[in-house]
Amino acid sequence: MSGNGLLTGKKGVIFGALNDSSIAWKIAEAVHREGGQFILSNAPVAKRLGGLDELADKTGAEIIWADATSADDLDALFERAKELYGGVDFIVHSIGMGLNVRKNRPYEDLNYEWYKKSLDISAMSLHRAVHSADGTGALKDGASIVALTYIGAQRTFSKYSEMGDAKALLESIVRSYGYRLGKRGIRINSISQSPTITTAGSGIAGFDAMFQFAERIAPMGNADAASCADYTVAMLSDLTRMVTMQNLFHDGGFSTMGISDELIADLAEVYSKGE
Ligand SMILES: NC(=O)c1ccc[n+]([C@@H]2O[C@H](COP(=O)([O-])OP(=O)(O)OC[C@H]3O[C@@H](n4cnc5c(N)ncnc54)[C@H](O)[C@@H]3O)[C@@H](O)[C@H]2O)c1
């Protein structure tokens, strides 16, 4: 797709690009295509994976390593954004980590230290980032903030476990902060994305089944990371300037469906074998 200059003159921070399958990676490419400039940020532990330099080179971005659970790291990041750009017109939060999920610890027997860490990384970090952008004076009036989320916030997906709680908190922060920022024309929304094959996605046991289930139910099939990136561009652009405090489903229609003919046919076949 060629760019339309939708983000020309806009400057911001994109959190969470790890490798070229990351949703944030595709978002960075799309924002760059549309004329936006940005700092790329990820946790210092991601440094050793070494993929981010390539994206930074391609998009003319600066990399600032920051643990999204550290107020000091975030303040340093937004101070740098102020120095570089005078402030930020957008923030993309594409961060998630479920420690119990990763370590196959069942929901009924959560390790609470890991649970706290999962909520801190996956949800409270949005609050921290906005708080830090505001506190350092980097957050410009009229800015747009987008966080990535999943329908596991509203419905129970058994294997999504603690991450459902984290996403529910994340989406609540979107509403609570949205109210407080609205008077300055700053908006904040979450995009609820289809299952997408990425490092975080694949870390969930049963991810392939969740992916295939959604693929068969959504009339348009699962939305991929590149289309999510285009939607994010729309949400960062002035075209959506009056949209705030929303959880926006980007899922090919999955969230409105019950069951589809395709899944009925598949299930009929599976169950007939058992007869
Ligand atoms: N993949 C999916 O199926 C899917 C579906 C819906 C929503 N999402 C959401 O999209 C977002 C991006 O995930 P992804 O699927 O692109 O996977 P990803 O693994 O590429 O991205 C997750 C990112 O979070 C970063 N991160 C983890 N701990 C951090 C910390 N302490 N500080 C800063 N960054 C930290 C990781 O380094 C990584 O870059 C997440 O919020 C995820 O929950 C993913």
The ligand as a Gaussian input file, in Angstrom:
#p B3LYP/6-31G(d) Opt

LIG

0 1
 N       -0.846000     -11.826000      18.990000
 C       -2.129000     -11.846000      19.269000
 O       -2.842000     -12.817000      18.994000
 C       -2.776000     -10.628000      19.873000
 C       -4.168000     -10.467000      19.790000
 C       -4.760000      -9.340000      20.376000
 C       -3.958000      -8.420000      21.050000
 N       -2.606000      -8.615000      21.116000
 C       -1.805000      -7.628000      21.848000
 O       -0.939000      -6.959000      20.974000
 C        0.153000      -6.443000      21.725000
 C        1.456000      -6.778000      21.037000
 O        1.694000      -8.160000      21.076000
 P        2.253000      -8.999000      19.841000
 O        1.265000     -10.078000      19.599000
 O        2.673000      -8.105000      18.755000
 O        3.512000      -9.749000      20.457000
 P        5.045000      -9.301000      20.668000
 O        5.632000     -10.365000      21.545000
 O        5.689000      -9.073000      19.382000
 O        4.917000      -7.934000      21.478000
 C        4.827000      -7.846000      22.883000
 C        5.852000      -6.820000      23.293000
 O        5.786000      -6.498000      24.693000
 C        7.120000      -6.183000      25.063000
 N        7.310000      -6.169000      26.506000
 C        7.193000      -7.216000      27.367000
 N        7.526000      -6.813000      28.620000
 C        7.829000      -5.502000      28.543000
 C        8.226000      -4.521000      29.498000
 N        8.389000      -4.825000      30.797000
 N        8.468000      -3.252000      29.069000
 C        8.319000      -2.912000      27.754000
 N        7.933000      -3.806000      26.817000
 C        7.696000      -5.082000      27.204000
 C        7.911000      -7.313000      24.397000
 O        9.313000      -7.092000      24.375000
 C        7.286000      -7.310000      23.020000
 O        7.933000      -6.389000      22.158000
 C        0.018000      -7.005000      23.135000
 O       -0.658000      -6.066000      23.954000
 C       -0.868000      -8.217000      22.894000
 O       -1.552000      -8.616000      24.068000
 C       -2.002000      -9.687000      20.542000

